[in-house]
């Protein structure tokens, strides 16, 4: 290749300036994933520097995760995207991998849910009303189930008539429904600059553009949202006000009121994703309470009760109810009445609240382990949820850290899975503490990660060395 980097004056040592130019070339599309870089001697001749300087520049680029070196073949722009599914895709592996400690999947622990389920199944078998659970029901769900959910939601300040409660097939399905109801192909939805990867995937499939809103220590920045409303004219805002994924930030009520005022001023809708809100012992009033006529509220039993319960609940403004139900019919026809019966049974009989209390305790215990081991690296993480956001110290880069962690038997999720603008992703990873089976397993994984944080990345560490290619 004929690449000759533009070296900017005053950028520090020449090898760092060359590496910086390489990073700019990747970001600007001049250098493509998998592209081979010039041999050391050729680039040294073009730039009028020593071969040793180019070697140091390529080594620095490998440390940053920009390139990989292959013995006998040369140095290549890192093509992590070809292997991204193996590293950051949020899936459960088909076969158990006992040698890998999974700190990547954001699952809730199971706890007593299995015993409660056994008891509930016995109760349902004696109820004499199983026929209704085995036939088609309205797309919004059985009215008796929606009435229970409506009453249960009052506990967090949401007053919703059962007619405006729609049962969906989990939070992901609820988000798909909401986005389809509020925006069309070619339109945009605003969201935090770091957001739930499932939202990115849905928007991509629907041809909807996600517009990134800057965040600060309180979450979504109202001034940035206002500016975006002026320039991009989004149809809606998707956000997670409580224990945001991945940052764990919870907005103050004052911040939410500022955002609500902007929503009303510009006539936007809000998709309020509250799947982690149950873990917060104290929380602000939901948007669905502040501006119910502009809010689609979403929660899910799979986070608050047990991961396998794929039942979610939408609270929608009356104006949107019919269109949302039509989308449910199109995408899913209806959510399984039998599973909805289990979830609403737990809501009515106090089991849901019991499980939520258990999850809060578990999250605290697991976060205490994380804070004890990670120390100042975890100082900004909330102790109320199963995940935490880990900013990587220099000179670690997220890809090299993730790959090295996996080589050490620990799976994490890199920041670019969450970044709306992937080229602006910080060098950080999300750690999840719910999928691991025990506190000792969590401690083992975190101690391995702490060992990496206290060490230096190894140059020329590539995917081949950990068995990916």
C-alpha positions in Angstrom: 0.0 0.0 0.0 1.1 3.6 -0.5 -0.2 5.0 2.8 2.0 7.9 4.0 0.7 9.4 7.3 0.5 13.1 7.9 2.7 13.7 11.0 1.5 16.6 13.0 4.1 18.8 14.7 4.2 19.0 18.5 2.5 15.6 18.9 5.3 14.3 21.2 7.7 11.5 20.2 7.7 10.8 16.4 6.6 7.2 16.9 3.5 8.4 18.9 2.7 10.9 16.2 2.9 8.1 13.6 0.5 6.0 15.7 -1.9 8.9 16.1 -1.9 9.4 12.4 -2.7 5.8 11.9 -5.6 6.0 14.3 -6.9 9.1 12.4 -6.6 7.2 9.2 -8.7 4.4 10.5 -11.4 6.8 11.9 -11.5 8.7 8.6 -11.8 5.6 6.5 -8.4 5.9 4.8 -7.3 2.6 6.3 -9.7 -0.3 6.2 -10.0 -3.3 8.5 -7.8 -6.1 7.4 -5.6 -3.8 5.2 -1.9 -4.5 5.3 0.4 -1.7 6.5 3.7 -0.9 4.7 6.7 -2.9 5.8 8.8 -1.2 8.5 11.7 -0.4 6.1 9.4 1.0 3.3 7.5 3.3 5.7 10.8 4.4 7.4 12.1 5.4 4.0 9.0 7.4 3.0 9.0 9.3 6.3 12.7 9.7 6.6 12.9 8.0 10.0 14.6 4.9 11.4 13.2 1.4 11.1 13.3 1.3 14.9 10.9 4.3 15.0 8.4 2.5 12.8 8.7 -0.6 14.9 7.9 1.4 18.0 4.9 3.1 16.2 3.5 -0.3 15.2 4.0 -1.6 18.7 2.2 1.4 20.1 -0.6 0.8 17.6 -0.9 -2.9 18.7 -1.1 -1.8 22.3 -4.0 0.5 21.4 -5.7 -2.4 19.6 -5.4 -0.7 16.2 -3.3 -3.4 14.4 -2.3 -7.0 14.7 1.0 -8.5 13.7 1.2 -11.9 12.1 4.6 -13.6 12.0 5.8 -14.0 8.4 2.9 -11.9 6.9 3.2 -8.4 8.3 1.1 -5.9 10.2 -2.6 -5.4 9.5 -5.4 -3.0 10.5 -7.3 -4.8 13.2 -10.4 -6.5 11.7 -12.2 -7.0 15.0 -15.6 -6.5 13.3 -15.2 -9.9 11.6 -15.0 -11.4 15.1 -17.1 -8.9 16.9 -20.0 -11.4 17.4 -17.7 -13.7 19.4 -16.6 -10.9 21.6 -19.4 -8.4 22.1 -22.6 -10.0 20.8 -25.0 -10.5 23.7 -25.9 -14.1 23.3 -26.0 -17.2 25.5 -23.6 -19.8 24.2 -25.2 -23.0 23.0 -22.8 -25.1 24.9 -21.7 -24.3 28.5 -18.2 -22.9 28.8 -17.2 -23.7 32.3 -13.6 -22.5 31.6 -14.9 -18.9 30.9 -16.3 -16.7 33.7 -19.1 -14.7 32.0 -19.0 -11.1 33.1 -20.5 -10.0 29.8 -24.2 -11.1 29.8 -26.4 -8.8 31.9 -28.6 -11.5 33.4 -30.3 -11.5 36.8 -29.5 -14.3 39.2 -32.1 -17.0 39.7 -32.3 -17.4 43.5 -35.6 -18.7 44.8 -37.5 -18.3 41.5 -37.4 -22.0 40.7 -39.1 -23.0 43.9 -41.7 -20.3 43.6 -42.3 -21.5 40.0 -43.0 -25.1 41.2 -45.5 -23.8 43.7 -47.2 -21.5 41.1 -47.5 -24.3 38.6 -49.3 -26.4 41.2 -51.7 -23.6 41.9 -52.4 -23.0 38.2 -53.0 -26.7 37.7 -55.7 -26.6 40.4 -57.3 -23.4 39.2 -59.6 -25.0 36.7 -59.2 -22.1 34.2 -56.3 -23.4 32.0 -58.4 -23.4 28.8 -58.0 -19.6 28.5 -54.2 -20.0 28.7 -54.2 -22.3 25.7 -56.1 -20.3 23.2 -55.7 -17.0 21.3 -56.2 -13.9 23.4 -56.3 -10.1 22.5 -53.0 -8.8 21.2 -52.7 -6.6 24.3 -53.0 -9.6 26.6 -55.8 -10.9 28.9 -57.6 -8.0 30.6 -57.3 -9.8 34.0 -53.5 -9.9 33.6 -53.3 -6.3 32.5 -55.4 -5.3 35.5 -52.9 -7.0 37.9 -50.0 -5.3 36.2 -51.7 -1.9 36.3 -52.2 -2.2 40.1 -48.7 -3.4 40.6 -47.2 -0.5 38.7 -48.9 1.9 41.1 -46.2 1.0 43.5 -43.7 3.1 41.6 -46.1 6.0 40.9 -47.5 5.0 37.6 -51.3 5.3 37.4 -52.4 3.4 34.3 -55.8 2.1 33.2 -55.6 -1.6 32.2 -56.7 -0.6 28.7 -53.4 1.3 28.4 -51.3 -1.6 29.6 -50.0 -3.9 26.8 -48.3 -7.2 27.5 -45.3 -7.9 25.3 -42.8 -10.7 24.8 -40.1 -9.2 27.0 -38.3 -5.9 27.1 -36.6 -6.3 23.7 -40.0 -6.9 22.0 -41.4 -4.0 23.9 -38.7 -1.7 22.6 -39.2 -3.0 19.0 -42.9 -2.2 19.3 -42.3 1.3 20.7 -39.8 2.3 18.0 -42.0 1.0 15.2 -44.9 3.0 16.7 -43.0 6.3 17.0 -40.6 6.5 14.0 -40.3 5.3 10.4 -37.6 4.5 8.0 -35.2 7.4 7.6 -36.4 9.2 10.7 -34.4 9.6 13.9 -34.7 8.8 17.6 -32.5 10.5 20.2 -30.8 8.5 22.8 -27.9 8.6 25.3 -24.4 8.5 23.6 -23.9 5.2 25.3 -27.1 3.1 25.0 -28.5 -0.4 25.2 -27.1 -2.5 22.2 -30.5 -4.0 21.6 -31.8 -0.5 20.8 -29.0 0.0 18.2 -29.8 -3.3 16.6 -33.5 -2.6 16.4 -33.0 0.9 15.0 -30.6 -0.5 12.3 -33.1 -3.1 11.2 -35.9 -0.5 11.0 -33.8 2.0 9.1 -34.1 4.5 12.0 -31.1 6.7 12.8 -30.1 6.9 16.5 -29.0 10.4 17.3 -26.5 10.5 20.2 -27.1 12.9 23.1 -24.1 13.8 25.2 -24.1 12.6 28.8 -22.6 14.0 32.0 -22.4 12.7 35.6 -26.2 12.8 35.9 -26.9 11.1 32.6 -28.5 12.7 29.5 -27.6 16.4 29.1 -30.7 18.6 28.7 -28.7 21.3 26.8 -27.4 18.7 24.3 -30.9 17.3 23.9 -32.3 20.8 23.1 -29.5 21.4 20.6 -30.2 18.1 18.9 -34.0 18.8 18.8 -33.1 22.1 16.9 -30.8 20.4 14.4 -32.0 16.8 13.9 -35.7 17.0 14.8 -36.0 13.5 16.3 -39.4 11.9 16.6 -38.7 10.5 20.1 -36.2 10.1 22.9 -35.2 6.6 24.1 -33.6 6.6 27.5 -33.0 4.7 30.7 -33.3 7.2 33.6 -32.6 4.7 36.4 -29.4 2.6 36.6 -28.7 3.3 33.0 -27.1 0.5 30.9 -24.1 0.6 30.7 -23.1 3.5 33.0 -25.3 2.8 36.1 -26.2 6.5 36.2 -29.6 7.5 37.8 -31.0 10.8 36.8 -32.2 13.2 39.5 -35.8 14.2 39.4 -34.8 17.8 38.7 -32.9 16.5 35.6 -35.9 14.5 34.5 -38.2 17.5 34.8 -35.8 19.6 32.7 -35.9 16.8 30.0 -39.6 16.5 30.3 -40.0 20.3 29.6 -37.9 19.9 26.4 -40.0 16.9 25.3 -43.2 18.9 25.7 -41.7 22.0 24.0 -40.6 20.1 20.9 -43.5 17.6 20.8 -41.4 14.5 21.2 -42.3 11.1 22.6 -40.3 9.3 25.2 -39.6 5.6 25.4 -38.8 5.2 29.0 -36.9 1.9 29.5 -37.2 1.1 33.2 -36.1 -2.5 33.3 -33.5 -1.9 36.0 -35.6 0.6 38.0 -36.9 -2.1 40.4 -33.3 -2.5 41.8 -33.2 1.1 43.0 -34.3 1.5 46.7 -34.9 5.2 46.1 -35.7 6.6 42.7 -37.0 9.6 40.9 -40.6 9.7 39.6 -40.8 8.0 36.2 -41.4 10.1 33.1 -44.6 8.1 32.8 -45.7 9.9 35.9 -44.4 13.3 35.0 -45.6 13.4 31.4 -47.8 10.3 30.9 -49.4 11.7 27.7 -45.9 11.8 26.0 -44.4 8.6 27.4 -44.3 4.9 26.5 -43.1 3.2 29.7 -41.4 -0.2 29.5 -40.5 -2.8 32.1 -39.8 -6.5 32.1 -40.2 -9.5 34.3 -37.0 -11.0 32.9 -34.9 -8.5 34.8 -37.0 -8.1 38.0 -38.0 -11.7 38.5 -36.1 -14.3 36.4 -34.3 -14.1 33.0 -36.4 -16.8 31.4 -39.7 -15.1 32.0 -40.0 -13.3 28.7 -42.9 -11.1 29.6 -42.8 -7.3 29.5 -45.3 -4.5 30.1 -45.8 -1.3 28.1 -47.9 1.6 29.5 -48.9 3.6 26.5 -50.8 6.9 26.1 -54.4 6.3 24.9 -53.6 8.1 21.7 -51.1 5.3 20.8 -52.8 2.3 22.2 -54.4 1.1 19.0 -51.4 1.5 16.8 -49.2 -0.3 19.4 -51.6 -3.2 19.6 -51.6 -3.5 15.8 -47.8 -3.8 15.9 -48.1 -6.5 18.5 -50.4 -8.4 16.3 -48.1 -8.0 13.3 -44.9 -8.9 15.2 -46.0 -11.5 17.8 -49.8 -11.8 17.6 -49.9 -12.0 21.4 -47.6 -12.8 24.2 -47.9 -16.3 25.7 -50.9 -16.2 28.1 -49.5 -19.0 30.2 -46.2 -17.1 30.9 -48.2 -13.9 31.6 -50.3 -15.9 34.1 -47.2 -16.9 36.0 -45.9 -13.3 36.1 -49.1 -11.7 37.2 -49.7 -14.5 39.8 -46.4 -13.5 41.3 -47.4 -9.9 41.2 -50.7 -10.6 42.9 -49.4 -13.0 45.6 -46.3 -10.9 46.7 -43.8 -13.3 45.1 -42.7 -10.5 42.7 -41.9 -8.2 45.5 -40.1 -11.0 47.4 -37.9 -11.7 44.3 -37.2 -8.0 43.8 -36.0 -7.7 47.4 -33.8 -10.7 46.9 -32.3 -9.2 43.7 -31.5 -6.0 45.5 -29.7 -7.9 48.2 -27.8 -10.0 45.6 -26.8 -6.9 43.6 -25.4 -5.2 46.8 -23.5 -8.3 47.8 -22.0 -8.7 44.3 -21.1 -5.1 44.0 -19.4 -5.1 47.4 -17.1 -7.8 46.0 -16.5 -5.8 42.9 -15.7 -2.6 44.9 -13.4 -4.4 47.3 -11.4 -6.0 44.4 -11.4 -3.2 41.9 -11.0 -0.3 44.3 -10.9 3.1 42.7 -11.6 1.5 39.3 -15.2 1.0 40.5 -15.6 4.1 42.6 -18.3 5.7 40.3 -20.4 2.5 39.9 -23.7 2.2 41.7 -24.0 -0.6 44.2 -27.7 -1.1 43.3 -27.4 -3.1 40.1 -25.8 -6.1 38.5 -23.6 -4.2 36.1 -20.8 -1.7 36.4 -18.9 0.5 33.9 -15.1 0.1 34.0 -13.0 2.9 32.5 -9.7 1.5 31.4 -6.4 3.1 32.5 -3.8 4.0 29.9 -2.4 2.4 27.9 -5.1 -0.2 27.7 -7.5 -0.1 24.8 -10.9 -1.8 25.0 -10.3 -4.4 22.2 -6.9 -5.5 23.5 -8.2 -5.6 27.1 -11.3 -7.7 26.1 -9.2 -10.1 24.1 -6.6 -10.5 26.9 -9.3 -10.9 29.5 -10.9 -13.7 27.4 -7.5 -15.4 27.1 -7.5 -15.2 30.9 -10.9 -16.9 31.0 -13.1 -13.8 31.6 -15.7 -12.5 29.1 -16.5 -8.7 29.2 -18.3 -6.4 26.8 -16.5 -3.5 25.2 -17.7 0.1 25.0 -18.3 0.1 21.3 -21.2 -2.3 21.7 -23.0 0.6 23.5 -21.7 3.7 21.6 -24.1 5.2 19.2 -21.1 6.7 17.4 -18.7 3.7 17.5 -15.7 5.8 16.5 -16.3 7.9 19.7 -16.5 4.9 22.0 -14.4 5.4 25.2 -11.9 2.8 26.2 -14.1 1.1 28.7 -15.8 -2.2 29.3 -19.1 -3.2 31.0 -18.9 -5.9 33.7 -22.0 -7.8 34.7 -22.2 -9.7 38.0 -25.5 -11.5 37.6 -24.7 -14.4 35.3 -21.8 -15.8 37.4 -22.9 -18.7 39.6 -21.4 -17.6 42.9 -19.5 -14.9 44.8 -16.3 -16.9 44.7 -16.6 -17.2 40.9 -17.2 -13.4 40.6 -14.2 -12.7 42.8 -12.0 -15.0 40.7 -13.0 -13.3 37.5 -12.5 -9.8 39.0 -9.1 -10.6 40.4 -8.0 -11.7 37.0 -9.2 -8.4 35.6 -7.5 -6.5 38.4 -4.3 -8.3 37.4 -4.7 -6.9 33.9 -5.5 -3.4 35.1 -2.3 -3.5 37.1 -0.2 -4.7 34.2 0.8 -3.4 30.7 -0.8 -4.8 27.5 1.3 -7.1 25.4 2.1 -5.7 22.0 1.1 -7.6 18.9 -1.6 -9.5 20.9 -4.0 -10.6 18.2 -7.1 -12.8 18.0 -5.2 -15.7 16.5 -3.3 -16.0 19.8 -6.5 -16.7 21.7 -7.9 -19.1 19.3 -10.4 -16.9 17.4 -8.9 -17.3 13.9 
